[in-house]
Amino acid sequence: MKILVSLLAVSALWAAGPRREFTPGEVWPDTDGNPIQAHGGGLLRHKGRWYWYGEDKALGNFNRTGVAVYSSKDLYNWKREAIALRKDDVPELFRDHGVCERPKVLYNRKTRKFVMWMHLDDRGYAEASAGVAVSDSPTGPFRFLHQIRPIHYDFGYPEKDRTNQRERGSTYRDMNLFLDDDGRAYAFYASEDNWTMYVVRLNAEFTGPEAPAVLGRTWARILVRQMREAPAPFKHKGRYYLITSGCTGWNPNRAGYAVAGNILGPWTDMGDPSAGPEAETTFRSQSTFVLPAPGAGKGAFIFMADRWMPKSLQDSRYVWLPFRVDAAGRIELKWRTRWDLNIFKSELK
């Protein structure tokens, strides 16, 4: 009965007509009236459209369906396009009771390929690897290329390491991709069993790390021993920003952000960007992506996060909030019950 009531509520929302605002934490229906299933996701802008990639949790936890993709012209209304990467297209270990999380996609202008990276894992989170897939179309189908751990580095592996980092390389979990102004791409991810964040420059095809990998030149250890995950990078006026969360499983926690003049660091901790009621839990959400706000000028961004519902992951919600980088280079996230893009012309000038 509870599920039926929820579905009827979503249908009623869509029957009212196209959306013209964001309502963080509320059910967000697609253009067919079904709740959007794009968790842990990120956006890609291509030829006048946005594409939203994320985990399809309609069947609950683990990779039971694959990576979904939606498209939009206005960011408010999203059409479900396809399962861009089906669960059966990744190695068997990562299907059904395995993990395929936080998919992100970049377009490579040189190869004219869409390249997807994701965190792949077994049920016990011991595999901790990156997955890479490519497609000729933003909506897929994506073809799985390989499973890798991009960096092999002896940071002082524990003697009894269930993730076998000495033999296989440093672990790869919560991740994001970033395309810099010079066309170079980078992967940010929680490594060293989540103790330290890595940022790694990708090769020209965006399908692996640039080789040879040289610490301080092509990759770096950042936020060392700070136990951060859910990286969401962005750039403003030549400076790099990175919003992250703590590692508390499905439970929300306090966000933090860091700033650097060079993407490989050093990075300076700037504290918690959230302000107001429930700031200590990032408004009961966890970061996944930061999007430059369209038509709002430089320094205007949208913070994207997931409000996880661990007992009913298919009902997890999305928290999108607007913010600007101020004259001092700082950011502040405030809760908004509802808002639209005009806020950047009025309140967030």
C-alpha positions as CSV (number, residue, x, y, z in Angstrom):
1,M,0.0,0.0,0.0
2,K,2.8,2.4,0.9
3,I,4.5,1.8,-2.5
4,L,1.2,2.3,-4.3
5,V,0.6,5.6,-2.5
6,S,4.1,6.8,-3.4
7,L,3.6,5.9,-7.1
8,L,0.2,7.7,-7.1
9,A,1.9,10.8,-5.6
10,V,4.6,10.8,-8.3
11,S,2.0,10.4,-11.0
12,A,0.1,13.4,-9.6
13,L,3.2,15.5,-9.6
14,W,3.8,14.9,-13.2
15,A,0.1,15.3,-14.1
16,A,0.4,18.9,-12.9
17,G,2.7,19.6,-15.9
18,P,6.4,20.1,-16.6
19,R,8.5,21.0,-13.7
20,R,9.8,24.6,-13.4
21,E,11.7,24.4,-10.1
22,F,13.9,22.1,-8.0
23,T,12.5,20.6,-4.7
24,P,15.5,19.1,-2.9
25,G,14.7,15.9,-1.0
26,E,11.3,15.3,-2.7
27,V,10.4,12.6,-5.2
28,W,11.7,13.7,-8.6
29,P,9.7,12.1,-11.5
30,D,10.9,11.7,-15.0
31,T,8.8,12.7,-18.0
32,D,6.9,9.4,-17.8
33,G,6.0,10.0,-14.1
34,N,8.4,7.4,-12.7
35,P,11.0,8.3,-10.0
36,I,14.4,9.1,-11.5
37,Q,16.9,6.3,-10.9
38,A,20.3,8.0,-11.3
39,H,21.9,7.7,-7.9
40,G,25.6,8.5,-7.2
41,G,25.5,10.2,-10.6
42,G,26.9,13.0,-12.7
43,L,26.0,15.1,-15.7
44,L,27.5,15.6,-19.1
45,R,26.6,18.5,-21.5
46,H,26.7,17.5,-25.2
47,K,25.1,19.3,-28.2
48,G,22.6,21.3,-26.2
49,R,21.5,18.6,-23.9
50,W,22.4,17.4,-20.5
51,Y,22.8,13.7,-19.8
52,W,22.4,12.4,-16.3
53,Y,24.1,9.1,-15.5
54,G,23.6,7.2,-12.3
55,E,22.9,3.9,-10.5
56,D,19.5,2.4,-11.2
57,K,18.3,1.2,-7.7
58,A,14.8,0.3,-8.8
59,L,15.4,-3.3,-7.7
60,G,17.2,-2.3,-4.5
61,N,20.9,-2.5,-3.5
62,F,23.8,-3.8,-5.7
63,N,24.1,-3.8,-9.4
64,R,20.8,-5.5,-10.4
65,T,20.0,-3.3,-13.4
66,G,23.0,-1.2,-14.5
67,V,23.8,2.5,-15.2
68,A,20.8,4.5,-16.3
69,V,20.9,7.7,-18.4
70,Y,18.4,10.5,-18.7
71,S,18.4,13.6,-20.9
72,S,17.1,17.1,-20.4
73,K,17.1,20.5,-22.1
74,D,16.4,22.6,-19.0
75,L,17.7,20.5,-15.9
76,Y,14.1,20.4,-14.4
77,N,12.5,17.8,-16.7
78,W,14.3,14.5,-17.5
79,K,13.5,11.8,-20.0
80,R,14.7,8.3,-19.3
81,E,16.7,7.3,-22.4
82,A,18.2,3.9,-21.6
83,I,20.3,1.6,-19.5
84,A,23.6,3.0,-20.8
85,L,25.6,0.2,-19.3
86,R,23.7,-3.0,-18.5
87,K,24.6,-5.1,-15.5
88,D,25.4,-8.1,-17.8
89,D,28.0,-6.0,-19.7
90,V,30.3,-5.8,-16.6
91,P,32.2,-8.9,-15.3
92,E,30.0,-11.4,-13.4
93,L,31.5,-10.5,-10.0
94,F,30.0,-7.0,-10.3
95,R,26.4,-8.1,-11.2
96,D,23.4,-8.7,-9.0
97,H,25.2,-8.9,-5.7
98,G,28.1,-6.9,-6.9
99,V,28.7,-3.2,-7.0
100,C,28.8,-0.7,-9.9
101,E,28.8,2.7,-8.3
102,R,29.1,6.5,-9.0
103,P,29.3,6.3,-12.8
104,K,30.7,9.5,-14.5
105,V,31.1,10.2,-18.3
106,L,33.3,12.5,-20.3
107,Y,33.3,13.1,-24.0
108,N,36.7,12.8,-25.7
109,R,36.9,15.2,-28.6
110,K,39.9,13.5,-30.2
111,T,38.5,10.0,-30.3
112,R,34.8,11.1,-30.5
113,K,34.0,8.6,-27.8
114,F,32.0,8.9,-24.6
115,V,34.0,7.4,-21.8
116,M,32.5,6.1,-18.6
117,W,34.4,5.4,-15.4
118,M,32.8,3.7,-12.3
119,H,33.7,2.0,-9.0
120,L,33.4,-1.7,-9.3
121,D,33.4,-4.0,-6.2
122,D,32.3,-7.3,-4.8
123,R,29.8,-7.6,-2.0
124,G,32.6,-7.4,0.6
125,Y,34.2,-4.3,-1.0
126,A,37.6,-6.1,-1.4
127,E,37.9,-5.8,-5.2
128,A,37.8,-2.0,-5.1
129,S,38.6,-1.3,-8.8
130,A,37.8,1.1,-11.5
131,G,35.7,0.0,-14.5
132,V,36.0,1.8,-17.9
133,A,33.5,1.6,-20.8
134,V,33.1,3.5,-24.0
135,S,30.3,4.4,-26.4
136,D,29.7,6.2,-29.7
137,S,26.6,7.8,-28.3
138,P,25.8,9.6,-25.0
139,T,22.9,7.2,-24.4
140,G,25.0,4.1,-25.0
141,P,25.2,1.2,-25.2
142,F,28.5,1.5,-23.5
143,R,31.1,-1.3,-24.2
144,F,33.0,-2.4,-21.1
145,L,36.8,-2.2,-21.7
146,H,38.5,-3.2,-18.5
147,Q,38.8,-3.3,-14.8
148,I,41.9,-1.6,-13.3
149,R,43.5,-0.1,-10.2
150,P,45.2,2.9,-11.8
151,I,48.0,3.4,-9.4
152,H,50.6,1.0,-7.8
153,Y,52.2,2.8,-4.9
154,D,53.6,1.5,-1.6
155,F,52.2,3.8,1.0
156,G,53.0,1.3,3.7
157,Y,50.5,-1.5,3.0
158,P,49.1,-3.3,6.1
159,E,50.5,-6.7,6.6
160,K,47.2,-8.5,6.3
161,D,45.5,-6.5,3.5
162,R,42.3,-8.1,2.4
163,T,42.3,-5.9,-0.7
164,N,45.8,-7.1,-1.9
165,Q,47.1,-3.6,-2.6
166,R,50.7,-4.7,-2.7
167,E,50.0,-7.1,-5.6
168,R,47.1,-5.3,-7.4
169,G,47.6,-1.6,-6.7
170,S,45.9,0.9,-4.4
171,T,42.2,0.6,-4.0
172,Y,39.7,2.5,-6.1
173,R,36.3,3.4,-4.6
174,D,34.1,6.6,-4.5
175,M,35.1,8.5,-7.6
176,N,34.5,11.4,-10.0
177,L,36.0,12.6,-13.3
178,F,37.1,16.1,-14.2
179,L,37.9,17.7,-17.6
180,D,40.3,20.6,-17.3
181,D,40.4,23.7,-19.5
182,D,43.4,22.3,-21.4
183,G,41.6,19.1,-22.4
184,R,43.3,16.9,-19.9
185,A,41.1,14.6,-17.8
186,Y,41.5,13.4,-14.3
187,A,40.0,10.8,-12.0
188,F,39.5,11.7,-8.3
189,Y,38.9,8.7,-6.0
190,A,39.1,7.4,-2.5
191,S,42.1,5.1,-2.2
192,E,44.4,3.3,0.3
193,D,41.3,1.6,1.7
194,N,39.5,5.0,1.8
195,W,42.1,6.7,3.9
196,T,43.5,9.0,1.2
197,M,42.1,10.6,-1.9
198,Y,44.0,10.2,-5.2
199,V,43.9,12.5,-8.2
200,V,45.2,10.8,-11.4
201,R,45.7,12.3,-14.9
202,L,44.2,10.1,-17.6
203,N,45.7,9.2,-20.9
204,A,44.8,10.8,-24.2
205,E,41.9,8.4,-24.7
206,F,40.6,8.8,-21.1
207,T,40.7,5.0,-20.8
208,G,43.4,4.7,-18.2
209,P,46.1,6.6,-16.3
210,E,48.7,8.6,-18.1
211,A,51.9,6.5,-18.3
212,P,54.4,6.4,-16.8
213,A,52.6,7.4,-13.6
214,V,54.9,9.7,-11.7
215,L,53.9,10.9,-8.2
216,G,53.7,14.7,-8.2
217,R,53.7,14.9,-12.0
218,T,50.8,12.8,-13.3
219,W,49.1,11.9,-10.0
220,A,49.0,12.9,-6.3
221,R,47.9,11.8,-2.9
222,I,45.7,14.5,-1.5
223,L,43.6,14.8,1.8
224,V,46.1,12.2,3.1
225,R,44.8,10.0,6.0
226,Q,41.7,12.2,6.2
227,M,39.2,9.3,5.3
228,R,37.2,11.3,2.8
229,E,34.9,10.0,-0.1
230,A,32.2,11.2,-2.5
231,P,34.5,13.6,-4.3
232,A,32.9,16.5,-6.3
233,P,35.5,18.7,-8.1
234,F,35.0,21.9,-9.9
235,K,37.1,24.9,-11.0
236,H,36.8,28.7,-10.8
237,K,39.2,31.5,-11.7
238,G,42.1,29.1,-12.1
239,R,41.6,27.5,-8.7
240,Y,40.4,23.9,-8.1
241,Y,37.8,23.0,-5.6
242,L,36.8,19.6,-4.1
243,I,33.8,18.9,-2.0
244,T,33.9,15.6,-0.1
245,S,32.1,13.7,2.7
246,G,33.4,11.6,5.5
247,C,33.2,7.8,5.4
248,T,30.1,6.7,7.4
249,G,28.4,4.3,5.1
250,W,24.8,5.2,4.2
251,N,24.6,7.6,7.1
252,P,25.1,11.3,6.2
253,N,27.9,13.4,7.8
254,R,29.5,16.8,7.7
255,A,30.8,17.8,4.2
256,G,34.2,19.5,3.7
257,Y,35.9,21.3,0.9
258,A,39.5,22.0,-0.1
259,V,41.1,24.4,-2.6
260,A,44.3,24.2,-4.7
261,G,46.1,26.3,-7.3
262,N,47.3,23.2,-9.0
263,I,45.1,20.1,-9.5
264,L,47.9,17.9,-8.0
265,G,48.1,20.1,-5.0
266,P,48.9,21.2,-2.4
267,W,45.3,21.3,-1.3
268,T,44.1,23.6,1.5
269,D,41.3,22.5,3.8
270,M,38.6,25.1,3.9
271,G,36.2,23.5,6.4
272,D,32.5,22.7,6.0
273,P,30.6,24.6,3.3
274,S,27.2,23.9,4.7
275,A,25.3,26.4,6.8
276,G,22.1,26.4,8.8
277,P,19.9,23.7,10.2
278,E,21.1,20.1,9.4
279,A,24.4,21.5,8.1
280,E,26.2,18.8,10.3
281,T,24.7,16.1,8.0
282,T,25.0,18.1,4.7
283,F,21.2,18.4,4.9
284,R,21.0,14.6,5.2
285,S,22.8,14.0,1.9
286,Q,26.2,13.1,0.4
287,S,28.0,14.9,-2.4
288,T,28.1,13.4,-5.9
289,F,28.7,16.2,-8.5
290,V,29.1,20.0,-9.0
291,L,27.6,21.5,-12.1
292,P,28.3,25.0,-13.5
293,A,24.9,26.7,-13.4
294,P,23.8,27.5,-17.0
295,G,23.3,31.1,-17.9
296,A,24.3,32.4,-14.5
297,G,27.8,33.7,-15.2
298,K,31.1,32.7,-13.7
299,G,31.2,31.4,-10.1
300,A,27.6,30.0,-10.1
301,F,27.2,26.3,-9.5
302,I,24.8,23.6,-8.5
303,F,25.7,21.2,-5.7
304,M,24.4,17.7,-6.4
305,A,24.0,15.1,-3.7
306,D,22.1,11.9,-2.8
307,R,19.9,11.5,0.2
308,W,20.3,7.8,0.7
309,M,17.4,5.7,2.1
310,P,19.3,2.5,3.1
311,K,16.2,0.5,3.9
312,S,14.6,1.4,0.6
313,L,17.4,2.5,-1.8
314,Q,15.1,2.8,-4.7
315,D,13.4,5.7,-2.9
316,S,16.7,7.6,-2.3
317,R,16.2,11.3,-3.2
318,Y,18.3,14.0,-4.8
319,V,19.4,17.2,-3.1
320,W,20.4,20.0,-5.6
321,L,21.4,23.3,-4.1
322,P,22.6,26.6,-5.7
323,F,25.8,28.4,-4.6
324,R,28.3,31.0,-5.8
325,V,32.0,31.3,-5.1
326,D,32.4,34.6,-3.3
327,A,35.0,37.3,-3.8
328,A,37.3,35.6,-1.2
329,G,37.1,32.3,-3.0
330,R,34.9,30.7,-0.4
331,I,31.6,28.8,-0.8
332,E,28.5,28.3,1.3
333,L,25.7,25.8,0.9
334,K,22.3,26.8,2.3
335,W,19.1,24.7,2.4
336,R,16.3,25.7,0.0
337,T,12.9,24.0,0.1
338,R,12.4,25.0,-3.5
339,W,14.3,27.1,-6.0
340,D,14.8,27.7,-9.7
341,L,17.7,29.0,-11.9
342,N,16.5,32.6,-11.5
343,I,17.9,32.6,-8.0
344,F,21.3,33.4,-9.5
345,K,19.8,36.7,-10.9
346,S,18.2,37.7,-7.6
347,E,19.4,36.3,-4.3
348,L,22.7,34.8,-5.6
349,K,23.8,37.8,-7.7
